[in-house]
Amino acid sequence: MGIGLAHMDFTPLFYGVVMFLGLWSMWHKITHGQVLGFTVEVSVFALVFMLHGGTMAGGFAAMVCALLGGSILPRTIRRNK
């Protein structure tokens, strides 16, 4: 009876958590006036998602890349000005 539970796949759960973080990050940026960070995050997500062919793995890669890009690139751009 408990044998089937040993083969649970946590990938959708992890995918959902990363998706929530991405949506929360974009919501936070747009509501706090961080237009550059929001634009970078949406642009990076769209570019990486298209490059990976729109698959679930591509969407996951795009979300992680957008989170990193949206948090790092605006700070780097502001520091260089």
C-alpha positions as CSV (number, residue, x, y, z in Angstrom):
1,M,0.0,0.0,0.0
2,G,2.8,2.5,0.8
3,I,5.0,1.4,-2.1
4,G,3.5,3.8,-4.6
5,L,4.2,6.8,-2.3
6,A,8.0,6.2,-2.7
7,H,7.8,7.3,-6.3
8,M,6.4,10.7,-5.9
9,D,7.6,13.4,-8.2
10,F,8.3,16.8,-6.5
11,T,9.2,18.5,-9.8
12,P,5.7,20.1,-10.3
13,L,5.8,21.4,-6.7
14,F,9.2,22.9,-7.1
15,Y,8.1,24.3,-10.5
16,G,5.1,25.9,-8.8
17,V,7.2,27.5,-6.1
18,V,9.6,29.0,-8.6
19,M,6.6,30.2,-10.6
20,F,5.1,31.9,-7.5
21,L,8.4,33.6,-6.7
22,G,8.6,34.9,-10.3
23,L,5.1,36.3,-10.2
24,W,5.6,37.8,-6.7
25,S,8.9,39.3,-7.9
26,M,7.2,41.0,-10.9
27,W,4.2,42.1,-8.8
28,H,6.6,43.6,-6.2
29,K,8.6,45.5,-8.8
30,I,5.6,46.9,-10.6
31,T,3.9,48.0,-7.4
32,H,7.0,49.7,-6.0
33,G,7.9,51.5,-9.2
34,Q,10.9,49.4,-10.2
35,V,10.2,49.7,-13.9
36,L,13.7,48.8,-15.0
37,G,13.7,45.6,-13.0
38,F,10.3,44.6,-14.2
39,T,11.2,45.3,-17.8
40,V,14.4,43.2,-17.5
41,E,12.6,40.4,-15.8
42,V,9.8,40.2,-18.4
43,S,12.2,40.6,-21.3
44,V,14.6,37.9,-20.1
45,F,11.7,35.5,-19.4
46,A,10.2,36.0,-22.9
47,L,13.6,35.6,-24.6
48,V,14.7,32.5,-22.8
49,F,11.2,30.9,-23.1
50,M,11.2,31.4,-26.8
51,L,14.8,30.1,-27.2
52,H,13.9,26.9,-25.3
53,G,10.8,26.2,-27.5
54,G,8.1,26.8,-25.0
55,T,8.5,23.5,-23.1
56,M,8.1,23.0,-19.4
57,A,11.8,22.7,-18.9
58,G,12.3,25.9,-21.0
59,G,9.7,27.7,-18.9
60,F,11.5,26.7,-15.7
61,A,14.8,27.8,-17.1
62,A,13.2,31.1,-18.2
63,M,11.8,31.7,-14.8
64,V,15.1,31.1,-13.0
65,C,17.0,33.2,-15.5
66,A,14.4,36.0,-15.2
67,L,14.5,36.0,-11.4
68,L,18.3,36.3,-11.5
69,G,18.4,38.8,-14.3
70,G,15.6,41.0,-12.7
71,S,17.5,41.1,-9.4
72,I,21.1,41.5,-10.6
73,L,21.0,43.5,-13.9
74,P,19.2,46.6,-12.6
75,R,21.6,46.9,-9.7
76,T,24.6,46.6,-12.1
77,I,23.1,49.2,-14.5
78,R,22.5,51.7,-11.7
79,R,25.9,51.2,-10.2
80,N,27.6,51.9,-13.6
81,K,25.8,55.3,-14.1
